[in-house]
């Protein structure tokens, strides 16, 4: 099963698809032999906290209901939040957290798994954390672009004008020269707007008070080549990086793809080969004079959603 799933994802299948409301992770939650599939889907960007509209539950909830401890372990490792509550319904688990439902059903092993798992973003176990009532679901790339374009047209026409037309298939193929298998999210980003002119910076990192210009495919490739050549020449051998958990401990890595630049040698990159605990497709900052390698967005999809929120708030 896993080789087939990997092949389909490599061919561009979207792990976030919800055919007829069906969540792909929820579909795998009942299968005790789908552990590798779950891990692969999450590593490709599938959201372990997304609600399956058919059953009104997250993948973790589905796995608990089926008593699938293996799947539960993978969901928790992939960032599933055990403190989310089931939506209000006529089900026995209505408005319960995962721990509460497992306790009600007297599933001892599952209770232990849930209580020992840290809540995403903290080091606190599930039983010590306050439950949240809902999970934030990211809009699709297309939805974010549509909303952003409409707002820019009304309030920031110069920014909209700075955005180039969408990348062609030939332009997207330029990125293959990096030997990186580019994901659908990156293709969706550039297929809508293949970078922007030098006159503006669409990407904002409020935490760093930095602005970055969206790169074209050719600029992305050129930037990657510069970093790669410097690395191969040994320019970074004596430099020490300070990295977030989940990011490789190095100054530069060949599987980092620049997608935005501040024009001063610093880049926003998509990380296609994270360290243990990281997520493939996470977005990191790479500075040319500083060793900080921070995860700034969990995915390109999240980046575009946050950029949209930023501009719509201006």
C-alpha positions, -999 to +999 in steps of 0.1 A: +000+000+000+027+025+010+047+023-023+015+031-042+007+060-019+042+074-023+041+070-061+008+089-063+020+117-041+052+120-061+031+123-092+013+154-077-017+139-058-028+164-031-027+149+004-052+176+015-080+164-009-113+157+007-134+139-019-171+140-008-158+153+026-136+123+031-104+130+049-075+108+037-060+105+071-094+095+086-097+069+059-064+054+070-072+057+107-091+024+109-064+003+092-039-012+116-014-017+088-015+018+074+010+033+099+035+041+071+008+056+050-002+079+078+034+090+084+038+097+047+006+117+043+015+139+073+051+144+060+036+156+027+013+182+044-019+163+054-034+179+085-039+155+114-064+179+130-086+184+099-122+173+105-138+147+083-171+162+074-188+128+069-183+118+105-176+151+121-143+139+137-105+143+133-083+114+122-072+109+159-108+107+170-115+081+143-085+060+154-097+061+190-131+050+181-116+021+162-091+013+189-062+016+165-032+023+188-007+023+160-025+050+141-029+070+173+008+070+179+015+083+144-012+110+146+002+122+179+038+122+165+025+141+135+010+169+156-026+157+163-040+177+193-056+153+219-074+183+235-097+191+205-133+183+213-157+164+191-183+186+176-217+186+192-237+158+178-259+128+187-229+106+191-217+092+224-185+112+220-203+145+215-182+175+229-156+152+245-118+154+241-099+124+230-088+116+266-124+120+279-138+096+253-111+070+258-118+072+295-155+067+289-148+037+267-123+023+293-095+020+267-066+019+291-037+016+265-051+045+245-056+066+276-019+061+284-009+071+249-030+103+250-019+114+284+018+110+277+016+129+244+027+166+245+002+191+232+015+205+199+037+235+206+042+227+243+059+201+265+028+196+286+009+163+284-026+162+272-042+157+306-025+189+319-035+211+290-067+231+285-089+218+258-096+238+227-130+239+211-119+239+175-089+236+152-079+263+128-083+250+093-062+266+066-078+278+034-068+262+001-040+279-019-065+289-045-088+304-018-060+324-003-048+337-037-084+347-046-089+366-013-055+382-014-058+393-050-092+409-044-080+428-014-048+440-031-069+452-061-090+473-038-064+485-013-029+479-026-030+480-064+007+486-067+014+454-049-009+434-071+007+450-102+041+438-090+030+402-092+039+383-123+016+361-143+015+324-135+045+301-142+042+278-172+049+241-171+083+248-188+091+274-161+082+250-133+104+224-148+134+247-143+133+238-106+141+202-115+177+213-119+179+215-081+173+177-079+144+186-055+110+170-061+089+201-059+056+196-041+021+206-054+020+235-029+051+252-044+037+246-079+003+261-068+021+291-054+041+298-086+014+288-110-007+317-098+021+342-097+056+334-109+074+358-085+072+396-086+091+426-097+119+442-077+095+471-068+077+453-040+079+426-013+048+404-008+061+381+020+062+396+054+077+381+086+063+402+114+083+383+140+115+394+123+102+427+109+115+415+075+101+418+040+108+393+012+102+394-025+086+364-041+111+349-065+105+336-100+114+300-109+146+311-127+155+334-097+148+306-073+171+283-093+198+309-095+196+316-057+198+279-050+229+275-072+247+303-054+242+288-020+250+253-033+282+264-050+294+282-019+286+251+002+305+228-022+335+252-022+337+248+016+327+284+024+304+273+052+326+246+068+337+266+098+303+283+104+279+271+131+242+273+127+216+277+154+186+258+142+150+251+154+141+215+163+132+198+131+157+217+109+191+202+098+220+215+118+239+232+090+245+265+074+230+253+041+214+221+028+208+211-009+172+203-002+163+239+008+146+257-021+146+296-020+112+310-028+116+346-015+145+370-010+151+403+008+176+413-018+205+413+007+214+377+005+188+363+029+161+339+018+129+322+028+132+285+018+110+255+016+126+226+035+123+194+016+145+173+039+138+182+075+155+168+106+137+144+130+106+161+143+104+185+113+079+184+085+086+181+048+076+213+031+081+235+062+092+271+055+124+283+071+146+315+070+182+313+058+204+343+066+238+348+049+255+364+079+236+348+108+233+312+117+197+312+127+176+286+108+141+291+120+108+275+110+085+304+102+056+285+086+046+249+088+040+248+051+037+270+020+000+268+023+002+283+058+026+309+046+002+321+019-027+321+044-007+342+069+005+366+042-032+370+031-042+377+067-014+403+070-024+422+039-061+420+046-054+436+079-036+466+064 
